[in-house]
Amino acid sequence: MNNFITELRRRNIFRIAGVYAVTGWILMQVAALLENSLNLPLWFDTAITAALLIGFPIAILLAWAFEMTPEGMKRSENVSGENSITDKTGRKLDFAILGGLILVAVVVVGSRFVPQNVSAPKVPDEIVQAETQTPVTDEKPSIAVLPFADLSPTGDQEYFSDGIAEEILNVLVRVKGLSVTSRTSSFQFKGRDIGIPEIANLLNVGHVLEGSVRKSGDTLRITAQLIDTSNDRHLWSDTFDRPLTAENIFEIQDEIAQAIVDALGESIDALAKTDVVVDMPTANLSAYELFLQARPLYLARNDLDKADALLIRALELDPQYAQAWEMRAALQSLMVEYDYVSTPRDVVDKNSIEYAKRALAINPDSVTAIATIAKLQMNNAMALRVRGDFNEILAGYNKALKINPYDGSALNWRGLSYGSLGYLDAALADFTRCVEAEPYYIPCLANQIEILGAMGRDAEAVEKYKQALRTGASIIAFPFFGPLARQGEELAFILSSNASSILFGWRRHGELYDALRTPEIPHLELAADILNFQENGGELPADEALTLAVRLGDYSHILLSRQFWDASFKNYRQTDNFKAGIEKSGILDYWREHGFPPQCRAVGADDFECK
């Protein structure tokens, strides 16, 4: 063994390995620099690195087998001791290694101190503001409004008692200096035998409002009480007996909200002498009751066709009911997306715009109407029906969120737009803000998990998925195929793919799981079978079926989806069809103006590529 090492030293093998390592490192830095400066393909520096790695053992073998002599290159065994110049060559190699190490040190030190001019897309100001907002501290008074109990004789007015509580919550949200727990958080305790102290502890609030509603014939009784959870003391309580009219309902809401603020203002200076304003959106009691029945269906994305029918009846009774118009505007596309109706797209677009404009004519600050118009433009761009103007789309969402920074729908839809553009950090910021404001709002929960997967944060995505399921969030039917497969969550994957809205009735779920464990390999026969299943009556929507086929390696389609930033679509992002979709949608226009996302870059003046 010692003789072998001695021979390695005599033949300068260690020195040659050192020279090769130093030279190779320098060449890799040059390759990366040339790739960026000359807009070479993204694989250029990777190819150089691979060639250098392959060349290393070849260089070592050649150094062992051959030796340079004054007469030229000869095989080592043919060189006699007196003709060998390995000592002289070794000294030259030592100088070469020393010089290379000095050069490496210069490059490394220079990279630490020389300013880097890196072009990156500008993160929108509203996202920066959201990320740097000062968190709410415990000193800020906080309150949770629990759903009011239905004490009506027939027990069928739950929608009405819930609606009263929600309206009071919405009024309190607008009071500056007061932190109000979201509806989805406080309403989760409905029907559960849990005491006020435990609820306050779970929601981390200092005050709780609870109450009851009794509606009988033409009379209305509302009882409410405000509780200080630190000592279980009643700060205020009252009972309101009034004739049942819309005007009286909104007057009671005003009185309750004002009484709460006044009670809190006795000990909290920030709320002292604060006036509460309650809008009266309709004077028609029946129209208001119909709206209260439609709203929980809209928020839960359940029975959306029934919700639309209720709103139609409400607007027949009061054509100036702006809240009903804005909700109808949003419902038109949602009913198609959630497979409640099969209305042609041009009819959906026409109706949505019409209803949104009716709402805005009555209330120019209708957040839902403004955001719905932007969402409609986004949907059409992503479906490649029109060339989208993403400046205008994002301006619409920004306008809506300036009016109400924590509107769940506007945050969710803007997040979807950022996700479609490839700005994954901005998308995640919107979904996270939405979940913070509405912890059990299913669309934002699902999209937050999906975007984490697209960002390569699979373990975090799967943990969020499990947390949502632990709290009863109905997200099992969302196809989180990428992160579930990559994390080896076979049971969760198969349960999800067997959902009634995905591949219920299909017979190859195990094969699908195995295929998506190796997305770099095309699985064209499986993709064709999924498309055939959908075309022959499967519940899976056509666009989801096509997206899944692309995920399995069928790159023959020109379509766009925010899911395409997931790692399983890496090969598709290299295709002409993907590039055609990006160009046709208007996304490329936005990139050129505002900067490419980190995973893409311009190639020359007219082309681009994505990793």
C-alpha positions in Angstrom: 0.0 0.0 0.0 2.8 2.4 0.9 4.5 1.6 -2.4 1.3 2.5 -4.2 0.9 5.8 -2.5 4.6 6.6 -3.2 4.1 5.8 -6.9 1.0 8.1 -6.9 3.1 10.9 -5.5 6.0 10.2 -7.9 3.6 10.4 -10.9 2.1 13.7 -9.5 -1.4 12.2 -9.4 -2.4 14.3 -6.3 -1.0 17.5 -7.8 -2.9 16.9 -11.0 -6.1 16.2 -9.1 -5.6 19.6 -7.3 -5.0 21.5 -10.5 -8.0 19.9 -12.1 -10.2 20.8 -9.1 -9.1 24.4 -9.0 -9.4 24.8 -12.8 -12.7 23.1 -12.9 -14.2 25.4 -10.2 -13.0 28.4 -12.2 -14.5 27.1 -15.4 -17.9 26.5 -13.7 -18.0 30.1 -12.5 -17.2 31.3 -16.0 -19.9 29.0 -17.4 -22.5 30.5 -15.0 -21.4 34.0 -16.0 -21.6 33.3 -19.7 -25.0 31.7 -19.3 -26.5 34.9 -17.8 -24.6 37.5 -19.8 -25.1 35.8 -23.2 -28.6 34.4 -22.6 -27.4 30.9 -23.2 -29.8 28.0 -22.4 -30.5 27.2 -18.8 -28.8 23.8 -19.1 -25.4 25.3 -20.3 -23.7 25.6 -16.9 -25.1 22.2 -15.9 -23.6 20.6 -19.0 -20.2 22.2 -18.3 -20.3 20.8 -14.7 -21.3 17.3 -15.9 -18.4 17.4 -18.5 -15.9 18.4 -15.8 -17.1 15.6 -13.5 -16.9 13.0 -16.2 -13.4 14.3 -17.2 -11.9 14.0 -13.8 -11.3 10.2 -13.7 -10.1 10.3 -17.3 -7.5 13.0 -16.4 -6.3 10.9 -13.4 -6.0 7.7 -15.6 -4.1 9.6 -18.3 -1.7 11.1 -15.6 -1.0 7.6 -14.3 -0.5 6.0 -17.7 1.6 8.7 -19.4 4.5 11.0 -18.5 5.8 14.0 -20.3 9.6 13.7 -21.2 12.0 15.9 -23.1 11.3 13.6 -26.1 7.5 14.0 -25.7 4.6 12.0 -24.2 5.5 8.4 -23.3 3.9 5.6 -21.4 5.1 5.7 -17.8 6.6 2.2 -17.8 8.8 3.1 -20.8 10.4 6.0 -19.0 13.7 5.2 -17.2 14.6 6.9 -14.0 17.3 9.1 -15.5 14.9 10.4 -18.2 12.0 11.2 -15.8 11.3 14.9 -15.1 8.4 14.3 -12.7 10.1 16.4 -10.0 10.4 19.4 -12.3 6.8 18.9 -13.5 5.6 18.6 -9.8 7.1 22.0 -9.0 5.3 23.6 -11.9 2.1 22.0 -10.8 2.6 23.4 -7.3 2.9 26.9 -8.7 -0.2 26.3 -10.8 -2.2 25.2 -7.8 -1.0 28.2 -5.8 -1.9 30.6 -8.5 -5.3 29.0 -9.0 -6.1 29.2 -5.2 -5.1 32.9 -5.2 -7.5 33.4 -8.1 -10.3 31.5 -6.3 -9.8 33.6 -3.2 -10.0 36.8 -5.3 -13.3 35.7 -6.8 -14.8 34.6 -3.5 -13.8 37.8 -1.7 -14.9 39.9 -4.6 -18.4 38.3 -4.6 -18.8 39.3 -1.0 -18.0 42.9 -1.4 -18.9 43.9 -4.9 -22.6 45.0 -5.3 -24.6 42.5 -7.3 -26.9 43.9 -10.0 -29.6 41.2 -10.1 -32.8 41.9 -11.9 -35.9 40.5 -10.2 -39.6 41.2 -10.4 -40.8 43.9 -8.1 -43.0 42.5 -5.3 -46.2 44.6 -5.3 -46.3 47.4 -2.6 -49.5 46.0 -1.0 -47.7 42.6 -0.5 -44.7 44.3 1.2 -47.1 46.2 3.4 -48.9 43.1 4.4 -45.7 41.3 5.2 -44.4 44.2 7.4 -47.6 45.1 9.2 -47.3 45.2 12.9 -49.0 42.2 14.4 -52.0 42.7 16.7 -50.9 42.8 20.3 -52.8 41.6 23.3 -53.3 45.2 24.4 -55.7 45.7 21.5 -59.3 44.9 22.7 -60.6 41.7 21.1 -64.0 40.2 20.7 -65.7 37.2 19.2 -69.3 37.3 18.1 -70.8 33.8 18.6 -73.8 32.7 16.5 -77.0 33.7 18.2 -79.4 31.0 19.4 -82.6 30.5 17.5 -85.5 30.6 20.1 -88.3 30.8 17.5 -91.3 28.6 18.3 -90.8 26.4 15.2 -87.0 26.4 15.5 -86.6 27.1 11.7 -85.1 30.5 11.9 -81.5 29.5 12.4 -80.4 31.3 9.2 -82.0 34.5 10.6 -80.3 34.3 14.1 -77.0 33.5 12.4 -77.5 36.4 10.1 -78.2 38.9 12.9 -74.9 37.8 14.7 -73.0 38.0 11.4 -74.3 41.5 10.7 -73.3 42.7 14.1 -69.8 41.2 13.5 -69.5 43.0 10.2 -70.4 46.3 11.9 -67.8 45.8 14.6 -65.1 44.9 12.1 -65.3 48.5 10.9 -64.6 49.9 14.3 -60.9 51.1 14.5 -59.0 49.9 17.5 -61.1 46.7 17.9 -59.9 43.2 16.9 -62.8 41.1 15.8 -62.5 37.3 15.4 -63.6 36.1 11.9 -66.9 34.6 11.3 -65.5 31.2 10.3 -63.5 31.1 13.6 -66.3 32.1 16.0 -69.1 30.2 14.2 -67.2 26.9 14.5 -68.6 26.6 18.0 -72.2 26.6 16.9 -74.1 23.7 18.4 -71.1 22.6 20.6 -71.4 22.4 24.4 -68.3 24.5 25.2 -68.2 27.1 27.9 -67.4 30.8 27.2 -64.0 30.6 29.0 -62.8 27.7 26.9 -64.0 29.4 23.7 -62.2 32.6 24.7 -59.0 30.7 25.3 -59.2 28.9 22.0 -59.9 32.1 20.1 -57.5 34.2 22.2 -60.0 37.0 22.8 -60.8 39.2 25.8 -64.5 39.5 25.2 -67.4 37.5 23.8 -70.8 38.5 22.6 -73.5 35.9 22.7 -77.2 36.2 22.3 -80.5 34.8 21.1 -83.2 35.7 18.6 -86.9 34.9 18.9 -89.0 35.6 15.8 -92.7 35.0 16.2 -95.3 36.3 13.8 -94.8 40.1 13.6 -92.7 40.5 16.7 -89.0 40.2 17.2 -87.0 39.7 20.4 -83.2 39.9 20.4 -81.2 39.4 23.6 -77.5 40.0 23.7 -74.8 40.1 26.4 -71.1 41.1 26.4 -68.8 39.1 28.6 -65.3 40.0 29.9 -63.6 36.6 29.6 -60.8 37.6 32.0 -63.3 37.4 35.0 -66.5 36.0 33.4 -68.2 39.3 34.2 -71.1 40.7 32.2 -70.1 44.2 30.9 -73.5 44.8 29.3 -76.7 43.0 28.4 -80.1 44.0 27.0 -83.2 42.7 25.4 -84.9 44.3 22.4 -88.6 43.8 21.7 -89.7 45.4 18.5 -92.2 44.9 15.7 -90.6 42.8 13.0 -89.5 45.2 10.2 -86.3 45.6 8.3 -85.8 49.1 9.8 -86.1 47.8 13.4 -83.6 44.9 12.6 -80.9 47.3 11.5 -81.7 49.7 14.4 -81.2 46.9 16.9 -77.9 45.9 15.2 -76.8 49.6 15.5 -77.8 49.7 19.2 -76.1 46.5 20.1 -72.9 47.4 18.3 -72.9 50.9 19.9 -73.5 49.5 23.3 -70.6 47.1 22.9 -68.2 49.9 21.9 -69.5 52.2 24.7 -69.0 49.4 27.3 -65.5 48.7 26.1 -64.8 52.5 25.8 -65.2 52.9 29.6 -61.9 51.1 30.1 -60.2 51.5 26.7 -59.5 55.1 25.7 -59.1 54.2 22.0 -62.8 53.3 21.8 -64.2 56.1 23.9 -66.8 58.2 22.1 -66.6 56.1 19.0 -69.8 56.3 16.9 -71.0 53.2 15.2 -72.7 53.4 11.8 -75.0 50.7 10.5 -76.0 50.8 6.9 -79.5 49.8 5.9 -79.0 47.9 2.6 -82.7 47.2 2.1 -86.0 48.2 3.5 -87.7 45.0 2.4 -87.8 42.5 5.2 -88.5 39.5 2.9 -85.6 40.4 0.6 -83.3 40.6 3.6 -84.4 37.2 4.9 -83.8 35.7 1.5 -80.3 37.2 1.4 -79.5 35.8 4.8 -80.5 32.3 3.6 -78.2 32.7 0.5 -75.1 34.1 2.2 -74.0 31.0 4.1 -74.4 28.8 1.0 -72.2 31.3 -1.0 -69.5 31.4 1.7 -69.4 27.6 2.1 -69.6 27.1 -1.7 -72.6 24.7 -1.2 -75.8 24.6 -3.2 -74.7 27.6 -5.2 -77.7 27.2 -7.6 -80.1 27.4 -4.6 -78.3 30.5 -3.4 -78.7 32.1 -6.8 -82.4 31.3 -6.8 -82.8 32.9 -3.4 -81.1 36.1 -4.6 -83.3 36.2 -7.7 -86.3 36.3 -5.4 -84.7 38.9 -3.2 -84.0 41.2 -6.1 -87.6 40.8 -7.4 -88.7 42.3 -4.1 -86.0 45.0 -4.0 -84.2 45.7 -7.3 -81.9 48.2 -5.5 -80.4 45.6 -3.1 -76.7 46.1 -3.9 -75.5 43.2 -1.7 -77.8 40.8 -3.6 -76.5 42.0 -6.9 -72.8 41.7 -6.0 -73.3 38.2 -4.7 -75.2 37.2 -7.9 -72.3 38.6 -9.9 -69.8 36.4 -8.1 -72.0 33.3 -8.1 -72.3 33.1 -11.9 -68.8 31.8 -12.6 -68.6 30.0 -9.2 -71.6 27.9 -10.2 -69.8 26.8 -13.3 -66.5 26.2 -11.5 -68.1 24.1 -8.8 -70.2 22.2 -11.4 -73.7 23.4 -10.3 -74.7 24.6 -13.8 -73.5 24.2 -17.3 -74.2 27.8 -18.5 -72.2 28.7 -21.6 -69.2 30.9 -20.9 -70.4 33.9 -22.9 -73.6 33.9 -20.9 -71.7 33.7 -17.6 -69.5 36.6 -18.6 -72.5 38.7 -19.8 -74.5 38.1 -16.6 -71.6 38.6 -14.2 -70.7 42.0 -15.7 -74.3 43.1 -15.8 -74.9 42.2 -12.1 -71.6 43.7 -11.0 -72.4 47.0 -12.7 -75.9 47.0 -11.1 -74.2 46.6 -7.7 -71.7 49.4 -8.4 -74.3 51.8 -9.7 -76.0 51.5 -6.2 -72.8 51.2 -4.2 -69.5 52.3 -5.9 -67.5 50.7 -3.1 -68.9 47.2 -3.6 -65.8 45.1 -2.9 -67.3 41.9 -4.2 -68.5 43.5 -7.5 -65.1 45.1 -8.1 -63.2 41.9 -7.4 -65.7 39.8 -9.4 -65.0 41.8 -12.6 -61.2 41.3 -12.1 -61.8 37.6 -11.5 -63.8 37.3 -14.7 -61.0 38.9 -16.7 -58.5 36.6 -15.0 -60.6 33.5 -15.9 -60.9 34.5 -19.5 -57.1 35.1 -19.8 -56.2 31.8 -18.2 -58.7 29.9 -20.4 -57.0 31.7 -23.4 -60.3 33.1 -24.5 -58.8 36.6 -24.6 -55.4 38.2 -24.2 -55.5 39.3 -20.6 -54.4 42.7 -19.3 -52.9 41.7 -16.0 -52.2 45.3 -15.1 -56.0 46.0 -15.2 -56.8 42.7 -13.4 -54.5 43.4 -10.5 -55.6 47.0 -10.3 -59.1 45.7 -9.8 -58.1 43.5 -6.9 -56.0 46.3 -5.4 -58.9 48.7 -5.5 -61.2 46.2 -3.8 -58.6 45.4 -1.1 -58.0 49.1 -0.5 -61.7 49.3 0.5 -61.5 46.2 2.6 -57.9 44.8 3.1 -59.2 41.5 4.5 -62.0 40.6 2.1 -61.5 36.8 1.7 -62.7 36.5 -1.9 -60.6 39.4 -3.1 -57.5 38.1 -1.4 -58.1 34.6 -2.7 -58.6 35.7 -6.3 -55.6 38.1 -6.3 -53.5 35.2 -4.9 -54.7 33.1 -7.8 -53.6 35.8 -10.3 -50.2 36.1 -8.7 -49.9 32.3 -8.7 -50.8 32.2 -12.4 -48.1 34.8 -13.2 -45.6 32.7 -11.3 -45.1 35.2 -8.5 -45.4 32.4 -5.9 -44.2 34.5 -2.9 -46.9 37.1 -3.6 -49.5 34.5 -4.0 -48.6 32.8 -0.8 -48.7 36.2 1.0 -52.3 36.7 -0.1 -53.5 33.2 0.8 -51.8 33.5 4.2 -53.5 36.9 4.9 -56.8 35.4 3.9 -56.4 32.3 6.2 -55.3 34.6 9.0 -58.5 36.7 8.5 -60.7 33.7 7.8 -59.0 30.5 9.2 -61.7 28.1 7.9 -62.3 29.7 4.5 -61.9 26.6 2.3 -60.7 28.3 -1.0 -57.8 30.1 0.7 -56.9 27.1 2.8 -56.7 24.9 -0.3 -54.8 27.4 -2.4 -52.3 28.0 0.3 -51.6 24.3 0.4 -51.3 24.1 -3.4 -48.9 27.1 -3.7 -46.7 25.6 -1.0 -46.4 22.5 -3.1 -45.6 24.6 -6.2 -42.8 26.3 -4.2 -41.3 22.9 -3.4 -42.3 23.1 0.3 -44.0 19.7 0.1 -43.6 18.7 3.8 -45.1 22.0 4.9 -48.0 21.6 2.4 -48.8 18.1 3.6 -48.7 19.3 7.3 -51.1 22.2 6.4 -53.4 19.6 4.7 -53.4 17.4 7.8 -54.1 20.4 10.1 -57.0 21.4 8.0 -58.5 17.9 8.1 -58.0 17.8 11.9 -60.2 20.9 12.3 -62.9 19.5 10.0 -62.1 21.6 6.9 -63.7 20.0 3.8 -60.6 19.9 1.6 -60.2 16.2 1.0 -61.7 16.6 -2.5 -59.0 19.0 -3.6 -56.4 17.3 -5.8 -53.1 18.0 -4.0 -51.5 15.3 -6.2 -48.0 16.7 -6.3 -47.0 17.1 -2.7 -49.1 14.1 -1.5 -47.3 11.8 -4.0 -43.8 13.2 -3.4 -44.2 12.9 0.4 -45.4 9.3 0.1 -48.9 10.0 1.5 -50.5 7.2 -0.5 -53.7 6.9 1.6 -54.4 10.6 1.6 -53.7 10.7 -2.2 -56.1 7.8 -3.0 -58.8 9.2 -0.7 -58.5 12.5 -2.5 -58.5 11.0 -6.0 -61.5 8.9 -5.2 -63.6 12.0 -4.3 -66.9 12.4 -6.1 -65.7 15.5 -7.9 -62.4 14.0 -9.1 -62.1 10.4 -10.2 -64.9 8.6 -8.4 -65.7 5.4 -10.3 -62.3 5.2 -12.0 -60.3 2.0 -11.3 -56.6 2.9 -11.5 -55.9 5.1 -8.5 -52.9 3.0 -7.3 -51.4 3.3 -10.8 -51.9 7.1 -10.7 -50.2 7.4 -7.4 -47.2 5.3 -8.6 -47.0 7.4 -11.8 -47.0 10.7 -10.0 -44.1 9.4 -7.8 -42.1 9.5 -11.1 -43.4 12.5 -13.0 -40.3 12.8 -15.1 -41.4 9.7 -16.9 -44.3 10.0 -19.4 -47.4 7.9 -18.5 -49.3 8.5 -21.7 -51.6 5.5 -21.6 -52.8 6.5 -18.1 -53.3 10.1 -19.3 -55.4 8.9 -22.2 -57.5 6.7 -19.9 -58.3 9.7 -17.6 -59.4 11.8 -20.6 -61.5 8.9 -21.8 -63.1 8.6 -18.4 -64.0 12.3 -18.3 -65.4 12.3 -21.8 -67.6 9.4 -21.0 -69.4 10.8 -18.0 -66.8 11.1 -15.3 -67.4 13.9 -12.8 -63.9 15.3 -13.2 -64.2 18.8 -14.9 -62.7 18.9 -18.4 -60.0 21.4 -17.5 -58.9 19.4 -14.5 -58.8 16.2 -16.6 -56.5 18.0 -19.2 -54.3 19.4 -16.4 -53.9 15.9 -15.0 -53.1 14.5 -18.4 -50.4 17.1 -18.8 -49.0 16.2 -15.4 -48.8 12.6 -16.7 -46.7 13.6 -19.7 -49.3 14.4 -22.4 -47.9 17.7 -23.7 -50.1 17.9 -26.8 -52.4 20.5 -25.2 -52.1 24.3 -25.1 -53.6 25.3 -21.8 -52.7 27.2 -18.7 -53.1 26.5 -15.0 -51.6 28.0 -11.9 -50.7 24.3 -11.0 -48.1 24.4 -13.8 -45.4 25.8 -11.5 -45.4 22.5 -9.6 -42.3 20.4 -10.0 -44.3 17.6 -11.8 -44.9 20.0 -14.7 -41.2 20.8 -15.2 -40.9 19.0 -18.6 -44.1 20.7 -19.8 -42.6 24.1 -19.1 -40.0 23.3 -21.7 -42.5 22.8 -24.5 -43.7 25.1 -27.2 -47.3 24.6 -26.1 -46.6 26.0 -22.7 -44.8 29.0 -24.1 -47.6 29.6 -26.6 -50.1 29.6 -23.7 -48.0 32.1 -21.7 -47.7 34.4 -24.7 -51.4 34.1 -25.7 -52.7 34.7 -22.2 -51.0 38.1 -21.8 -48.7 36.8 -19.0 -45.6 37.4 -21.1 -46.6 41.0 -21.7 -46.8 41.5 -17.9 -43.4 39.8 -17.3 -41.7 42.1 -19.8 -43.1 45.1 -18.1 -42.7 44.1 -14.5 -40.0 41.4 -14.4 -39.9 37.6 -14.9 -40.7 35.3 -12.0 -37.6 33.6 -10.5 -38.2 30.4 -12.4 -38.2 32.1 -15.8 -36.1 34.5 -17.8 -35.9 36.4 -21.1 -33.9 34.9 -23.9 -33.0 37.6 -26.3 -35.6 40.2 -27.2 -38.4 37.9 -28.3 -38.1 34.7 -26.4 -38.1 33.3 -22.8 -37.6 30.0 -21.0 -38.7 28.6 -17.6 -37.0 26.0 -15.4 
